[in-house]
């Protein structure tokens, strides 16, 4: 057992009960007595106490939502050459529009994240879906580059929860030892949307028109809005209040002793607060469990973390991956529609399939394998899990990532076979994406 100083290290938790002596709630995973982190409270509205079915329902709602945010932010690559003639505009103007979208995606994370903490995740998701519906309506009638600038700004703001809030929602309902596997599915959704959106757009443009890309997305977002209003529940929950059973002297080990295969449900606890009704759980904003600190304090709080090495490193890695994503989006039409490739719009869209294959590989490598590796390293470390255990798995993907950059740039420059730039290049870049998310969420959860 480590002392108070050790337990305060961000993300470091006592996660494996080696001898079964800890007075905590546990489950059996990979042959180990894994401590449930965080420990569920005695509140029946605690998302950690939801049934597995209910958790998975909310999970797949967010999966679809994140997928569509990936689609709407990245589908435009195959139609750049068409827009240059029809709007009309230049390649540089389209690149600027893309940059505006990424800029306001970043700004959206900054302003919407504290709003979600105060007023609830559900409100932010529903409002952002409404904004994307407006974007699709305007986009279907777009006739100038200035309108496209405005649309990209709105798209970036509304899609920003996909890069931040979705991951936090995962930590709301799943325990520490479950999160890597679940997070890989969200990475699949987000990057899968980014990679498969252009594939679908290429075929839609070839068989209908580019305006139908917006109409089809409009239909999907409208259906999603109805599902969100009727079935999506808020996962906002405060674990530090007068009802928390954890002792301030024991920040890691709390509550009563329960043995292997413990399952948490709403029926297992004594109810101190009433279970909310169907319509109470579907309120647009959260007033009871939201963060009661001032909005400005929550807005400024992320800036206090900028100087931490883990935050700096994660920001650099994520910035590099966003560079990769943006590079593909703004260059694929120019590179592949010209000699020596001379691809059609549909074929330009298909160049994103290689990146999606990389996402699939990264999903299985960065999810189940990394979860298994972390638990085994935790057992060797006397039951103490440290976020840095996940960094061991990054060595091989980092090499593939660098090789993918070289393969993409050099193969196009020298006119090599399209498979090199389509398959080896982007495909090698996606394996790394999920791992830094896991590390970052671990240290921030501390």
Order of alpha helices (4+ residues) and beta strands (2+ residues): alpha-beta-beta-beta-alpha-alpha-alpha-alpha-alpha-alpha-alpha-alpha-alpha-alpha-alpha-alpha-alpha-beta-alpha-alpha-alpha
